[in-house]
Amino acid sequence: MTTPAAAPDPTSTPETESALRHRPFTLFWRARVASTVANQMQIVAVGWQVYQLTHSAFDLGMVGLVQFLPALFLALVVGHVADRYDRRKIARICLFIEGLAAAALAVGSYHGWLTKEAIFAIVFVIGATRAFESPTLQALVPGLVPPKLLPRAIAWSASATQTAVIIGPALGGFMYVMGPSAVYTSSSVLFIGASLLVSLIRIESVLPRREPATVKSLLAGIAFIKSRPAILGAISLDLFAVLLGGATALLPIYAHDILATGPLGLGLLRSAPAVGALSTAIFLARRPLSRRVGHTMFAAVAVFGVATMVFALSHWFILSLMALAVLGASDMISVVVRSSFVQLETPDHMRGRVSAVNSVFIGTSNQLGEFESGVTAAWLGPVHAVLLGGVGTIVVVVLWIRLFPTLFGLDRLANPHAATTATVKTS
């Protein structure tokens, strides 16, 4: 009589285990959804409100610049903070402050004193807060799941972001009909809810050794990236692609002047990239890339540039939505490969500082790209500005293949820092 084979344990191997089986990551995922929905609703409201007040492409670009500047100047400090202190507490405080900032926007809109300058001031505070939040959350993810599940966790984290990017702008555009204060109030509630979810996270982690705050330790993230050309190439590729190819700052102009849609149309345009990105993120969470990841990342960035060009030339709303969806899908492939590669190549005690530098290159490139798009549109017009950005993205891809051949030839994602270490439970 033969003995039947034992049923495989669905949680025993990374091939079948889901990152969502881990409660700390599930709480993190929900917090990301809530906070990103809040942020996307707020972006739609701020963009539409500023354009209604000024009808200026330059002022739309300024919204991005005032968020970029604090992240740039605080980058070295926030990375050191993320490596010295409890990352959950930092994220919780940042989300709560963003909730207060959204409440200030709501009160100002309701009472009618919210001017362009007041919006810039509040957005500056939000930018400073997100300067701490973004690298802290990036550095937190590897501690929420086993190392072999990190690419899947990053894909699921990206899917949380993209789910929110689909829901948030459309919801923000719909709610704007009731006035900007309704949008900002809802954002405030969601930010505070996300803060509460982060406070519930309990993880197993190695207690960090607090280095003294020296110039060397502050610059350690930059030194680490400089010593790894492949990491530098991955980060800088996305920096220039987003900087040149980002057209999101000009969506209010496209919605208002070129495609002739209202706030709801603007919300749909902002949601479109996330539709493609979400489907791609879910696919990659279930079927991670296993081979030729370098080639795949460069090809994805090239498609991003082509989709940007199609959007620039489109005067048909449906075609514009399709181009933005392809743009989002290609960007998601690049994001998952780059983020997984950088996190796996970075030891845990350095992740805060490396993530801080990464945030300046990647996260804040969105805000700086918005400023660049606004200035270029003011000079050349929105269509030529976006078209030029798409062409520039393709040029960057060609140059980076020659400058970083090791990154282009990257075959698999591996974890060189996987090692058995003692852990202690932290509350």
C-alpha positions in Angstrom: 0.0 0.0 0.0 1.4 3.3 -1.0 1.4 6.3 1.3 -0.1 9.4 -0.3 2.2 12.3 -0.6 1.7 15.0 2.1 0.0 18.1 0.9 2.4 21.0 0.4 2.3 23.7 3.0 1.1 26.8 1.3 3.2 29.0 3.5 6.4 27.1 3.4 7.9 28.4 0.2 8.2 31.8 -1.4 6.7 30.3 -4.6 3.3 30.0 -2.9 3.4 32.3 0.2 1.7 35.6 0.0 3.1 38.7 1.7 -0.5 39.5 2.8 -0.4 36.5 5.1 1.8 38.5 7.4 -0.2 40.7 9.7 2.4 43.6 10.0 2.5 43.8 6.2 -1.3 43.7 6.0 -1.6 46.7 8.4 1.0 48.5 6.4 -0.8 47.8 3.2 -4.1 49.2 4.5 -2.3 52.3 5.8 -0.7 52.8 2.4 -4.1 52.6 0.7 -5.7 55.1 3.1 -2.8 57.6 3.0 -2.4 57.4 -0.7 -6.1 57.8 -1.4 -6.0 60.9 0.9 -2.9 62.3 -0.9 -4.4 61.7 -4.4 -7.7 63.4 -3.5 -5.7 66.3 -2.1 -3.5 66.6 -5.2 -6.6 66.8 -7.5 -8.2 69.5 -5.2 -5.0 71.5 -4.9 -4.3 71.4 -8.7 -7.8 72.4 -9.7 -8.0 75.1 -7.0 -4.7 76.7 -7.9 -5.5 76.7 -11.6 -8.9 78.2 -10.9 -7.2 80.9 -8.8 -4.4 81.8 -11.2 -4.9 80.1 -14.6 -1.1 79.8 -14.7 0.9 76.8 -15.8 3.9 78.2 -13.8 1.9 78.2 -10.6 0.9 74.6 -11.1 4.6 73.8 -11.4 5.3 75.8 -8.2 3.1 73.3 -6.3 5.6 70.6 -7.2 8.6 72.8 -6.4 7.5 73.8 -2.9 7.1 70.1 -2.1 10.5 69.2 -3.6 12.6 71.8 -1.8 12.1 70.5 1.8 12.7 66.9 0.7 16.0 68.0 -1.0 17.3 69.9 2.0 16.2 67.4 4.6 17.3 64.2 2.7 20.5 63.5 4.7 18.8 64.2 8.1 15.7 62.1 7.5 17.8 59.1 6.4 19.8 59.2 9.6 16.6 59.6 11.6 15.1 56.5 9.9 18.2 54.4 10.8 18.4 55.6 14.4 14.7 55.5 15.6 11.7 53.4 15.4 10.5 53.7 11.8 6.9 53.0 12.8 6.8 55.9 15.2 8.2 58.2 12.5 5.6 57.1 10.0 2.8 57.5 12.5 3.8 61.0 13.4 4.2 62.1 9.7 0.8 60.7 8.7 -0.8 62.6 11.7 0.8 65.9 10.7 -0.4 65.4 7.1 -3.9 64.9 8.5 -3.6 68.3 10.3 -2.3 70.0 7.1 -5.3 68.6 5.2 -7.6 70.0 7.9 -6.0 73.4 7.6 -6.7 73.3 3.8 -10.3 72.4 4.6 -10.8 75.2 7.1 -9.2 77.8 4.8 -11.3 76.7 1.8 -14.5 76.7 3.9 -13.9 80.2 5.3 -12.6 81.6 2.0 -9.1 82.8 3.2 -7.1 80.1 1.3 -5.1 82.1 -1.2 -2.4 80.8 -3.6 0.3 81.8 -1.1 -1.5 80.0 1.7 -1.8 76.8 -0.4 1.9 77.0 -1.2 2.8 77.4 2.5 0.7 74.4 3.6 1.9 72.3 0.7 5.5 73.1 1.8 4.7 71.7 5.3 3.3 68.6 3.6 6.4 68.2 1.5 8.6 68.5 4.6 6.5 65.8 6.3 6.6 63.5 3.3 10.4 63.9 3.2 10.5 62.0 6.5 7.6 59.6 5.7 8.7 58.3 2.3 12.2 56.9 3.1 10.9 55.7 6.4 8.1 53.6 4.8 10.5 52.3 2.2 13.0 51.2 4.8 10.2 49.6 6.9 8.9 47.2 4.3 11.9 44.7 4.4 11.2 44.2 8.2 7.6 43.2 7.6 8.2 40.0 5.6 10.9 37.4 5.1 13.7 38.5 2.7 12.6 36.0 -0.1 9.1 37.6 -0.1 10.4 41.2 -0.5 9.8 41.5 -4.3 6.3 40.3 -3.8 5.8 42.6 -0.8 7.0 45.6 -2.9 4.7 44.6 -5.7 1.7 44.4 -3.3 2.8 47.7 -1.7 2.8 49.2 -5.2 -0.6 47.7 -5.8 -1.8 49.5 -2.7 -0.5 52.7 -4.1 -2.0 52.2 -7.5 -5.4 51.1 -6.1 -5.4 54.3 -4.2 -4.3 56.3 -7.2 -7.3 54.9 -9.1 -9.8 55.6 -6.4 -8.3 58.8 -5.0 -8.3 61.2 -8.0 -11.7 60.0 -9.2 -13.2 60.4 -5.7 -11.5 63.7 -5.3 -12.8 65.0 -8.6 -16.3 63.8 -7.7 -16.3 65.3 -4.2 -14.9 68.6 -5.5 -18.4 69.3 -6.9 -19.3 69.8 -3.2 -16.4 72.2 -2.8 -12.6 71.8 -2.0 -13.3 71.7 1.8 -15.2 68.4 1.4 -12.1 66.8 -0.3 -9.7 68.1 2.2 -11.8 67.0 5.2 -12.0 63.5 3.8 -8.3 63.5 3.2 -7.6 64.5 6.8 -9.7 61.7 8.2 -7.9 59.1 6.0 -4.5 60.4 7.0 -5.3 60.1 10.7 -6.8 56.6 10.1 -3.5 55.5 8.4 -1.6 56.8 11.3 -3.6 54.6 13.7 -3.1 51.6 11.5 0.7 52.1 11.5 0.6 52.3 15.3 -0.9 48.7 15.4 2.1 47.2 13.6 4.2 44.8 15.7 7.3 43.2 14.1 10.3 41.1 14.8 13.4 43.2 14.1 17.0 43.6 15.0 17.4 46.4 17.4 19.5 49.1 15.5 22.8 50.3 16.9 22.5 54.1 17.1 25.5 55.6 15.4 26.6 59.1 16.5 25.3 61.8 14.2 28.5 62.7 12.4 29.1 64.1 8.9 30.3 60.7 7.8 27.2 58.9 9.0 24.9 61.5 7.4 26.7 61.1 4.1 26.9 57.3 4.3 23.9 56.8 2.1 25.4 58.8 -0.7 28.8 57.0 -0.3 27.1 53.6 -0.4 25.2 54.4 -3.6 28.3 55.9 -5.2 30.2 52.7 -4.5 27.5 50.6 -6.3 27.3 51.8 -9.9 24.3 49.5 -10.6 22.3 51.0 -7.8 23.2 54.5 -8.9 22.2 53.6 -12.5 18.8 52.2 -11.3 18.0 55.3 -9.2 19.2 57.9 -11.7 17.4 56.2 -14.6 14.0 56.7 -12.9 15.0 60.2 -11.8 15.6 61.4 -15.4 12.6 59.4 -16.8 10.2 60.9 -14.4 11.8 64.4 -14.5 11.5 64.5 -18.3 8.5 62.4 -18.9 6.2 63.5 -16.1 3.1 65.2 -17.4 0.9 65.0 -14.4 1.4 68.6 -13.4 -0.2 69.6 -16.7 -3.3 67.4 -16.4 -5.5 70.3 -15.2 -4.6 72.2 -18.4 -5.3 69.1 -20.6 -8.6 68.6 -18.8 -9.6 72.2 -18.9 -8.3 73.5 -22.2 -7.4 70.6 -24.6 -9.8 67.7 -23.7 -12.6 70.0 -22.4 -13.5 68.0 -19.3 -14.2 69.3 -15.8 -12.9 68.2 -12.4 -14.4 64.7 -12.8 -12.5 64.3 -16.1 -9.3 65.5 -14.4 -9.9 62.8 -11.7 -10.2 60.1 -14.4 -7.1 61.3 -16.2 -5.2 61.1 -12.9 -6.6 57.6 -12.3 -5.8 56.2 -15.7 -2.0 55.6 -15.1 -3.0 53.7 -12.0 -5.4 51.4 -13.8 -2.4 50.0 -15.9 -0.1 50.1 -12.9 -2.4 48.2 -10.6 -3.0 45.4 -13.0 0.7 45.1 -13.6 1.5 45.2 -9.9 -1.0 42.5 -9.1 0.5 40.3 -11.9 4.0 40.9 -10.6 3.0 40.1 -7.0 1.7 36.7 -8.2 4.3 36.1 -10.9 7.5 37.9 -10.0 10.1 38.5 -12.8 12.7 35.7 -12.7 15.0 36.4 -15.6 16.5 39.3 -17.6 15.2 41.9 -15.2 17.7 44.5 -16.4 16.5 44.3 -20.0 12.9 44.4 -18.8 13.4 47.5 -16.7 15.0 49.5 -19.6 12.3 48.3 -22.0 9.6 49.5 -19.6 11.1 52.9 -19.3 11.3 53.2 -23.1 7.6 52.3 -23.4 7.0 55.0 -20.7 8.5 57.6 -23.0 6.5 56.4 -26.1 3.3 56.5 -24.1 4.1 60.1 -22.9 4.5 61.2 -26.5 1.1 59.6 -27.5 -0.6 61.4 -24.7 1.0 64.7 -25.6 -0.4 64.6 -29.2 -3.8 63.2 -28.3 -7.0 65.4 -28.5 -9.3 62.4 -27.9 -10.2 61.7 -24.3 -10.3 57.9 -24.7 -6.9 57.7 -26.4 -5.5 60.0 -23.7 -6.8 57.6 -21.0 -5.3 54.6 -22.9 -1.9 56.3 -23.3 -1.9 57.1 -19.6 -2.8 53.5 -18.7 0.1 52.2 -20.7 2.4 54.8 -19.1 1.4 53.6 -15.7 1.8 49.9 -16.5 5.3 50.4 -17.9 6.3 52.6 -14.9 5.2 49.9 -12.5 7.5 47.3 -14.0 10.4 49.8 -13.6 9.4 50.6 -10.0 9.1 47.0 -8.9 12.5 45.9 -10.4 14.3 49.0 -9.2 12.9 49.0 -5.7 13.5 45.3 -5.2 17.0 45.6 -6.5 17.9 48.6 -4.3 16.4 47.1 -1.1 17.9 43.7 -1.6 21.4 45.2 -2.3 21.3 47.4 0.8 21.9 46.1 4.4 19.2 46.9 6.9 21.3 49.3 9.0 21.8 51.5 5.8 18.3 51.3 4.4 17.0 54.5 6.0 19.9 56.6 4.5 19.8 54.9 1.2 16.0 55.2 1.0 16.4 58.9 1.8 18.7 59.5 -1.1 16.5 57.3 -3.2 13.5 59.5 -2.3 15.3 62.6 -3.5 16.1 60.9 -6.8 12.8 59.1 -7.2 10.0 60.4 -5.0 10.8 64.1 -5.3 11.6 63.8 -9.0 7.8 63.8 -9.4 7.6 67.2 -7.7 10.6 68.5 -9.6 9.3 67.1 -12.8 6.0 68.9 -12.2 8.0 72.2 -11.8 10.0 71.4 -15.0 6.8 70.6 -16.9 5.1 73.8 -15.7 8.1 76.0 -16.7 8.5 74.3 -20.1 4.7 74.5 -20.7 4.9 78.2 -19.9 7.6 78.6 -22.5 6.5 76.2 -25.2 2.9 75.3 -24.5 1.7 72.1 -22.8 1.7 69.8 -25.9 5.3 70.6 -26.9 6.4 70.4 -23.3 5.0 66.9 -22.8 6.2 65.7 -26.2 9.7 66.9 -25.5 9.7 65.1 -22.2 8.7 61.8 -23.9 11.6 62.1 -26.4 14.0 63.0 -23.7 13.0 59.8 -21.8 13.9 57.6 -24.7 17.2 59.4 -25.1 18.0 58.8 -21.4 17.3 55.0 -21.9 19.8 54.8 -24.7 22.5 56.7 -22.8 22.0 54.7 -19.6 22.3 51.3 -21.4 25.8 52.5 -22.5 26.7 54.0 -19.1 25.5 51.2 -16.9 26.0 47.9 -18.8 26.0 45.9 -15.6 22.5 47.1 -14.7 21.3 46.5 -18.2 22.6 42.9 -18.1 21.1 42.1 -14.6 19.5 38.7 -14.9 18.0 37.9 -11.4 17.1 39.7 -8.2 19.1 38.2 -5.3 19.7 39.1 -1.6 23.4 39.2 -0.9 22.8 40.3 2.7 20.5 37.4 3.7 22.1 36.1 6.9 20.9 34.4 10.1 20.7 37.1 12.8 19.2 37.1 16.3 16.0 39.1 16.5 14.0 40.5 19.4 10.4 41.5 19.5 9.7 45.2 19.4 6.4 46.7 20.3 
